Amino acid sequence: MNVKQLRAFVTVAKYQSFAQAGEHLHISQPALSLTIKALEDNLGGALLTRTTRSVSLTPEGEVLLPLARRLLVDWEDTEELLRQRFTLQLGRVAVAAMPAFAGNLLPASLKVFRQRYPRVNVTVHDVINEQVLELVRHRRVELGIGFEPDSGDALHFEPLYLDRFVAVVPADSALALQARVTWRELLAQDFIALQRPSAVRLLLEEHLALEHGKLAVAFESHQLTTIGRMVANGLGVSAVPALCIGQMQELGARCVPLVEPCVERRIGVISLGDHKLSTAAQALLDVLLAHTRPPEVTCVP
């Protein structure tokens, strides 16, 4: 069976006339007769009884009629649903973003997206970078936002910007008055870090190992908010991606450019390399690429 055959059968049953049904469907009577015959041949028996004056349903036709009507309604509903999704009148998209991005830069892009596509639902998974990659790999989300994955990973990476780490220091610290802070100066203080397996923690340890050895940590936390409050209350210092500057300052800490070395890594949108994005996910990607505005931090040697 196909939709054309079912629609022809239901229309003939409605009008009990091939002539009227053909007129309604805008096809010739012979073409309509061939369509009904093809349906009957496919199913294995007559669905309609034809006389010179009328057309009536056989018992098998009586069984098929309500089912055919329901199938056509479902088909039309499906067509309309997909049409609305392709035109972004309806839709759903899931994105995973590491907390530093989700809590600082993502809301501005989501506001633009919502203004353009008010009936498209967006689910945000606020998780560490490693979980972002896993959610993308297992197709639980279409888009992830995080650090650039290794080149050998079967993921597509669309860069947003190059993020640099900044020092987070108490507002009343002498370091807060400097134009820039060296890692040696920062690490002379009690250091507060994100807990493993945070990509931020691992990235810092990797870059600092050669010149400064193992990272000595006084306090650890899973949450950037907690780290910001610890620093603001004078428990120590920290280092975070520049996209967290606003968040750290709202918590009462101060941010200063970090040098010797400059620690930086690209942040972007991650998706499966062999997977075509849905219309809604592609629209969100376009908004992210056009409207992500990271803070400008100059890394002066």
N, C-alpha and C positions, 0 to 999 in steps of 0.2 A: 504493500500500500504506500501511497504517497499523499501529500497534502492536496495536490490538485485533484486526485481521484476522490478523496473523502469529501472535499468541498463540492464537487460535482454531484456526488451521491446525495448529500444532505440537501442540496438545492432542488434536485429532482423530487426528492421525497416531500419537500416543503410545498412545491407548486403542483405536484402530481401531474406534471406536464413537461415533456422534453422541450417543447417550443418555448414556454415561459421561462424555464430554467436556463436555456441557452441565451435567451434575451437578457436575463439578469446577469449572467456570467460573461456576456459579450463574446460568445463563441457560437459557431454554427451548430445546427442540430446534428449533422453527421459526426462532427468532431466530438460533441458531447456523448453521442452514442458509443463511439470508439473508446472514450475515456471510461465510461461505465463498464463496457465489455472487458476492458483490460483489468479493472478492479475485480470483476466477477471471475475472470480466468485465473487471477492471482490467488483468490480465496477458494476457488474450486466449486462454485455454484452460483445460481441466480439469486440476485438481491431484489430485483424488481420484476413484477409481472406487467407486461405491456399488452394493451389491446388497442384497437383503433380509436377508442374514445377516452381511455384513462390509463393511468399508471398507478400501480399499488405495490406495497412492500410484500415480499415473501416472508415467511416466519424467520428466516435467517436475516433478512433485511431489517425486520423489527428488532432483532437482537443488536444489530450493528448500529442502528440509528442513534440511540442515546450515547453509545460509546464514541461514535464519530463526532457527535456534537461536542463532547467533552474534550476530545483530542484537539479539535480545531480551536476551542477556547484556550487550551493550554498552549498551543502553538502560537496563537496571536499574542498571548500574555508574554511568552518567551521572546518573541520578536520585539515587542515594545520594551521589555526590560533591557535587552541587549542594545536596542537603539538608544535608550536613555543613558546607558553606561558608556557607549561609544561617543555620545555627545556631551558626556559629563553632567547630565541632568540628575543622574544618580550614580552611586559608586561607593567603593570602599578601597582603602589602601592602608597597608601597615608598614611602618618604618621603625627601625631600631637605631638609636643614637646613643653614643657614650654620654654620660651625665654632663660632662663639661660643655658639650655642644647643646644637648637637649635643654639644659637650664639657662643657656645664655643667648645663643644665636638662632636656635630653631624657632622659638615663638614668633619672631618677626616674619619669617618666611611663611609660617602657617597662617598668620593673619592675612597675608597677601593671597594665599591659596584659598582661604575661606571666603574672601571677598569675591574672588572669581568663580568659585565652584561651591556655593553654599550648601548643596545637597550631597556632597561627597564626604563620607565619613573618613576620618583619619585616626588610626590607632598608633600611639607612640609607645615603644618599648624603651624605657630608660635603663640601659644596662651597660656594663663595662665593655671595653673594646673587643675582648675575646668572645663574649656572648653575642655581640653584634655580628661578627663573622659567622658564628655558628647558626644564628637565626636565618641569615641569608642563605647559607649552604643548604639548610634543611627546608628552605622555602616557606618558613613561617612568616617571613616578611619579604617584600620585594626589594626594598631599599634599606641599606644600612649607612650610617654616617660614622666615620671613625678614621683612625690612622691608615695610611696606605699599606695594604697587605704585602707580603713577600711576593716577589716577581714570579715565583713558581706556583703560586696559588691560582686556581682556576676561577678567579673572580675578576669582574670588570671594575676598574677604578676610574671615577670621574673627579679630577681634583677641583677643590673649592678654593683653597689658599694654603700658603705655607705658614704654619703656626710656630712661634718661638716661645720658649719658656721664659717666664719672668720670676723674679724673687718676690716672695710674699713676706712682709716684715711688719712688726707692730708699728702703729702710727707714731709712737714716741721714741722709736729706735733711731739711733744715729744713722743707720743704713737708709732710713726712709728719706733722709735729706740729700742723699747722693744722686747724681745723674745716672749712674749705673753701678752695679754691684758685681764683683767677681765671685766665682764659685768658691774660691779660697776664703774670701771674707764671709760668705754665707754659711759655709760648712763649719766655720769656727763657732757658730751658734748651735744651740740644740735644734735638731732638724725634725720636722714633722712631715710624715709621708703617707701617701695612700698605701693601703695594704696590697700585697700580692694576691691574685695575679693581675693587678691593674696594669694596663699597657703603659700608663704614665710612669709608674714606679719602675717597671722593667726598662723603659727607655732611658730614664735618668741613670739607673745603675750601669747600663751598657755604655753610655757616653762618658761617665765619670770614672769608670774603673781604671783606665790607663793612667790618668794624671792624679787622681785623688784616692784611688784604692776603693775598698768596700765602703758603701754608703752607711754611715753610722746614724741610726734612727733613734730618737728619744721617745717619740709618740707616733702611733699609727692609727689610721681610721679608714673606714670604707667610704666615707662621705666627704665630699669637698666642703660642704657647709660646716661640718665639724672642724675640719682643718682650719678654715677661715676664722672660726670663732676662737680656736686655740691660739692662733697667731695673734689675733686682736687682743686677747687677754694676757699676752706676754709670755706664753709657754714656750715659744721658740719661733723658728722661721720655716718657710717651705718654698717650694717651686712648683708652679702650675702653668699650663698652657695659657697664652695671652688672652684667649677667648674667655677666660675666667676673671679677667681684671675687674669688670663691673661687679660680679658676684662677690669677690673678695673685698672690694671697697665698701659695698653695702653692709658687709659683716663687721666693718671697722678696721680692717687691715689696710696696708699700703702695698702697691706693686711697683717694682723698679726693674728696668731692663737688666738681664743677666749676661755676662760675658766671660770669656776665658774658661771653657769654650762656650760658643753660642750653640744651644741645643735646640734643634728644630726638626720638624717632620711635616710632611704634607697631610692635610686632612681633606677628605672628599667623600663622595657618595659611592657606595659599594653595591654591586648587584651580581647576579650569576652571569657568567660570561656567555653561556649558551641559551639564555632564557630571554624571550621577548617580553618587555614590560607591558602591563595592562595600560589602557588609556589613562586611567587615573594616576598610576605610578609615574608614567612618562610626564604627565602634566605637573606633578609634584617635583620631579627632577628638574624640569625646566624652571620652575619657580626658585628652587634652591640655587641653581647655577646663576640665575639672574639677580637674586636678592640677598645672598649671603654677604654680609658686610663685616668682616673681622676687624678688630682694633689694629691700628698700625703701630708696630713696635720695631724700632730700628736697632739692629744688633751691631753696635759699634765695637770694633776690635779693641 
